[in-house]
Amino acid sequence: MAAEYLSTAIAGGSIEEFLTALRYVTAAHGGIGVLAEITQLNRQSLYKMLSDQGNPTLVNLMAVLKSVRLTLTVKPIESDAA
């Protein structure tokens, strides 16, 4: 369910919406404290990174996703032309 939720959030093209969804997913997996322990990232940095104005590096984003047992997948953009 979390993977589908995050995929839907990012499909809309809004980084803020994706980060909000990621905050909810991490909260469901124990919260920032647990996430900080698993990822070895600073708690305050995680709060900032997952805020609406956050701008996580790819390395940190991958660490957060891995901590909630998810990964990042890339796929081609579907065109409207047939």
C-alpha positions in Angstrom: 0.0 0.0 0.0 2.8 2.4 0.8 4.4 1.9 -2.6 1.2 2.7 -4.4 0.5 5.7 -2.2 4.0 7.2 -2.8 3.8 6.4 -6.6 0.5 8.2 -6.8 1.8 11.1 -4.9 4.9 11.5 -7.1 2.9 10.9 -10.3 1.1 14.2 -9.7 4.4 15.9 -10.2 4.4 17.8 -6.9 7.6 17.3 -4.8 5.8 18.7 -1.8 3.0 16.1 -2.1 5.5 13.3 -2.4 7.4 14.5 0.7 4.2 14.8 2.6 3.2 11.2 1.6 6.7 10.0 2.6 6.3 11.7 6.0 3.1 9.7 6.5 4.7 6.5 5.4 7.7 7.0 7.8 5.3 7.8 10.6 3.5 4.5 10.0 6.9 2.7 10.3 7.8 4.1 13.7 8.5 7.8 13.1 11.5 10.0 12.7 13.3 8.5 15.8 13.2 5.0 14.4 14.1 6.3 10.9 17.1 8.2 12.3 18.4 5.0 13.9 17.9 2.9 10.8 19.3 5.3 8.3 22.1 6.7 10.5 20.9 10.2 9.6 20.5 13.1 12.0 16.9 13.5 13.3 16.8 17.2 12.7 18.1 16.7 9.1 15.3 14.1 8.5 12.6 16.6 9.7 14.0 19.2 7.4 14.5 16.8 4.5 10.9 15.5 4.7 9.3 19.0 5.2 7.3 20.6 2.4 10.4 22.7 1.5 12.7 19.7 1.8 15.2 18.8 -0.9 16.6 15.4 -0.1 19.7 14.2 -1.9 19.3 11.0 -3.8 21.4 9.2 -1.3 19.3 10.3 1.6 16.0 9.6 -0.3 17.2 6.1 -1.1 18.2 5.5 2.6 14.7 6.7 3.8 12.9 4.5 1.2 15.1 1.5 2.1 14.3 2.0 5.8 10.6 1.5 5.0 11.4 -1.4 2.7 10.8 0.4 -0.5 13.0 1.3 -3.5 12.9 3.9 -6.3 12.0 2.7 -9.8 12.3 4.6 -13.0 9.9 4.1 -16.0 9.4 5.9 -19.3 6.8 8.7 -19.5 3.8 7.5 -21.5 3.0 9.8 -24.4 -0.5 10.8 -25.5 0.3 10.0 -29.1 -0.7 6.6 -30.3 
